[in-house]
Amino acid sequence: MVETYLVTGGAGFIGSHFVKRLLKSRKNIKVINVDLLTYAGGIDNLEEIYSDPRHIFVKGDVRDAKLMNQLVERADYVIHFAAETHVDRSILFAGTFVLTDVFGTYVVLEAARRAGKIRKFLHISTDEVYGSIEKGRFDESSPLNPSSPYAASKAGADRLAYAFYKTYGLPVIIARPSNNFGPHQHPEKAIPLFITNAIDDLPIPLYGTGDNVRDWLYVEDDVDALLLLLEKGEPGQVYNIAASNEVKNIDLAKMILDYLGKPHSLISFVKDRPGHDYRYSMSWDKIKALGWSPKWKFEEALEKTVKWYLENEKWWRKRKESKEFREYYNKNYFGKEGLN
């Protein structure tokens, strides 16, 4: 029997990697991929599966209840990536994040509830729902304390998804990945922004002193974890996905500059972001117990990512030269160069 997977946001960064891996790893399936193709997505992210008859692409908005009811009715599984995800933009345009991340999630959840036949609903949340932690690590039972409008909207969606499990019995599984990186990530995000700016000998913008810490997760490792959760994850449960690759932003910038043979003098310190979290860190023992652990060493994955941007200049330059990117980049942080 052919199983049908509905993936929302499947032309975005993580979503497109997931769709391609899903089609490679499973034969007797069909994937319905719905994406609005905003600035953050791109049909070119799916180029290698254009001709795969098992992949059906639908341009559409997760806030469109009629459309989502139609698509969910055809699905056995729902994997919900679709969201506005960039913290800096959420500071400028908080309402957009609430509408997409919270209301959009409600529409998809409600469609799944109405369908009454979804085997698993995998909701993609984020580590940022926990907020900042100076020492130690958050686990899945830690309280949520989001700092930015983005993180708050994701926390709302996260808890709404759980409420649909608790109230209606919808088989929801919640994944909270740490900061992803890898090929096809939009150049407004930290790592691709650093790489592409360095390639062009432009300033590498760092908030404050650059001492903020992030735990970096290579996108292919994240996809492996999400596929495992579809198989072994328990409805009603939350799973952190992390790799214990904690790196200060300033050290990250220096590593990228070193890979590219560029001087550290390109680093430019800019005014700190409002509500900027100092450090993210999560325990991932729970998903490790299911059999997952990251395969990629951070340094190797970062070098591979730098190489991809060097070899795919057309892909990222088209995005950086867009009117949307230029307007955002110039406006953000009072005209100074911004950072994810």
N, C-alpha and C positions, 0 to 999 in steps of 0.2 A: 504494500500500500504506500502511495506517495504521501509524505508528510509535508505540510505547508507551513513555512515560517514567515511571519510578517515582521519586517525590520523597519522601524521608524528611524529617520535620520541616517539612512544607510549610504548616503553619498558624502557624508562628513568624514572627518579624520578617522576616528576609531570605528565608526559604523561601516565604512567602506572596507577597512581591513577585515572586520568581522564577516561581512557578506562574502568576500572572496575566500576567506578560510573555510567558511561553512560549506560553500559549494565544492571546494577541493576535498574536504574531509568526509562528506556524505554524498552518496550517489543518488539514492531514490528519494529526492526531495524537490520541492519548489520553493523559491524565495520571492516573496512580494516585497519590494523595496520602495518605501514611500519617503520622499524628501522634497522639501519646498525649494531646494536649490537657492538658498540665500547666498550671500557673499562667502559664508563659511563652508559651504558644500561645493561640489563640482561633479558634473557627470563624467569629467575626465578622470576622476578618481576610480572609476569603474571600467576603464578602457579594456582591461584584459578579460573582462567577462561580457563584453558587448554581445558577442555571438552565442553565448550560452543560453539555450532555450529554456533552461530551468529558472532563469532570472527574469523577473518581470518588474520593470521600473515604472513607478507612478509618481508624477510630479503632483504633490499635494501637501496640504497643511494639516498637521495633527489637531488643530483647533476646529477643523471642519467635521462636525459630528456625522453628517450624512455620509461623507466619504469614508470616515473611519469605521462606521457601522458596516458599510459594504465590504471593506477590506478585511476587517477582523472576522466577519462571518465566514470568510474563506480559509481562515487560518487554524492551525492546531497549536502553534506556539507564537507568542508575541515577545519580541526583544525591543525594548523602548530606549533608544538613544536620543531621539530628537529633543534638542534643547538649545537655548542660547547659553554659551559656556564661557565667555571671556569676561573676567572680573572687571577689567578697566572699562569696558563698554557698559557693564551693569551700573557702574557709578554714574555714567552719563545718561543712561537710558533704562532706568530701573523698571519702568512699566512694561517694557517689551519683554523683560525676563519673567515677570510675574505672569503675563498672558501666555507665553509659550511654555515655560517650565512648569507652572502650576496648573493653569487652566488646560493647557494642551495635554498634560498628563491625565487630568481628570477625564477628558474626552476619550482618550484611548482606554483608560481603565473602565469607564462606563460602557464603552462598546464591547469590551471583553466580558463584562458582567452580563450584558444583554445577550451576548452570543451563547453563553452558558456551556461552552464545550472546550475552552482553552485548557490545554494540559499544563502549561507553565507560562507564566508571565514574568519575564526577566527585566527588572527595572534597573537602569544604570544610574546610580547616584554618584557621589564624589566624596573624597576624604575631607573636602572643605566644609562639609556640614558640621564637623566637630569643632571647628575653629582652631585656634592656635594652642600649642602646648610647649612649655619651656623645657620640661624634663619628662622622661618616660614616654609611653606610647598609649594612644587610645585603643580600646578594644570595642567590639560591637555593642557592648552594653553601656559605653560611655555616653553621657548626655550630649545632645546636640547644642552647639553654641555658635552659630554662623555669624561672621563678621560683615560680609559684603552682601549687597542685594543679590548677586549671583548665588552665593552660598545659601542665603536665606530662601531663595526660590527653589533651589534644589532640595533643601531640607523640607520645605513644604510638600514638594512632590514625593519625596522619600516617605514621609509619614502618611501622605494620602494613599500611596500604594499599599502601605502596611494596613491602613484602615480598611481598604477594600478586601484584604485577606481576612482581617479580624471580623468585619461586619458581614461580608457577603460570601466568604469562603473562596474567593478568587485565589488561585494557586500562585501567589506572588513571591518571587525571590528578589532580594535587593542586594546589588553589588555596589560596593564603595571603593572604586579604584583610586590610587594616588596619581600624581601628575604623570600623564602619558607623554611620550615623545616618539618620533620616528618619521619615516617618509610620509609625504602628503599632509603634513600638519600646516595649517594656515600660518603665513609669516607674521601675523600679529602676535603669535604666542612666543614665549621667551626663547626657547632653543632655536627655532627657525628664524626668529628676528635677529638674534645674535649672529647666526651663521650668515644670513643674507646681507646684513649690514657690514659684517667683516669682509665678505667677498667684495663689496663695493667700497671698502675703506671708509665707511660711515661710522659715526660714534656708536658704541655699544652702551645703551642706556641702563643704568642701575639705580634703583630706588635707594634713597638714604645712603647708608654705608655699604650696602650690598651684602650684609651679613644674614639676611633672611634665608632660611633653610627649607628645601623641598626634598621630598623622597621621590626619585624619578623611576618610572616604570616603562620599560620598552613596550611599544604597542603590541608586538607579537606575543609577548608574555601575557599581557592583559587579555588578548583574544583567547589564548589557551585557557585561561582561568574562566572566562565567560562560557566557553563551550563546555567545560567541566561542570559548571553550575547548572547548565541545561540538563546534564545527565544525572548528576548526583546531588545537586542542591535541594534543600528541603523547603517547601512552601512555608512562608511566615518567618523565614530566617534571613538575617543580614550577614554578608560576608565581606570583610575587608580584603582588598587586593593590593599588596604593596611589595616592595623588593628590598627594603632597607638600604637604599642608595641615597643617603642623606648628604646633600651637597649645598654649600653656601652659594648664593647667586654669584658672588664675585669670583669664587673658585671655578664655577661653571663657565663664566665668561672667559677666564684665563685659559681653561682647557680648550675651548673652541678656538680661541685666537692662536694657541700653540699648534693645534691640528692644521690650521690654515697658514701658519707661518707669518702671522700678523702681530704687530707690536701691542703690548698691553696698554700703551698710551691711547688706544682707541676707546678704552673704557671711559665713560662719561657719567658722573654721578648727577642724578636729577632729584628734584623734590620728592619726598616720600609720598606714597599713595595713601589716601584716607583709609583708616581701618585696616592697614596692611598687616596681615598675620605674620608673626615672626617665624614659626616653625610648625610644619606638619609631620606627624609621625604616627603610624598605626601598627598594631600587632596583626600579623596575618596567620596566626597559628590555626585558626578555625578552617581556613581553606587549605592550609598545608595538610591538615588531617584528612582531607578528601583526596590527597594525592598530588596537589599542585605545588610547584615551586618555580621561581623564575629560571629560565635557561640561559638568559643573556647576562654577561657581565656588563656593568654600566659603561666602562671605558670602551669596550668593543662595540657596543650598541651605539654609543655616541659617535664614535669614529665612522661607523657605517652610515649613520644619519647625515653627518657632515658630507660624506662622499656622495650621498644621494642628491643633496641640494646642489653640490658642485656639478653633477651630471644632469640635472633637470632644471636648468636655469629658466627655460621657457615657462615651466609650470609655475614657479614662484614669482617670476618677474611680472607675469600677467596679473597676478593678484596684488602685488605691491604697487603696480602702476595704475590700479583701478581708482576711480574717483572716490569710492567709498573708503578705501584704505587711506588715501591721501588726506581726505577730510578728517577722518578719525585721528590719524597720526598727528596731524597738525593741531587739532583741537585738544586732544588729550593732554592732561597735565600742563595746561596753560601754555601750550605751544612748544613744550619741550618734548624730547623723544621719550616715548613711553615703553613700558615693559609689562608683560603678562603678570 
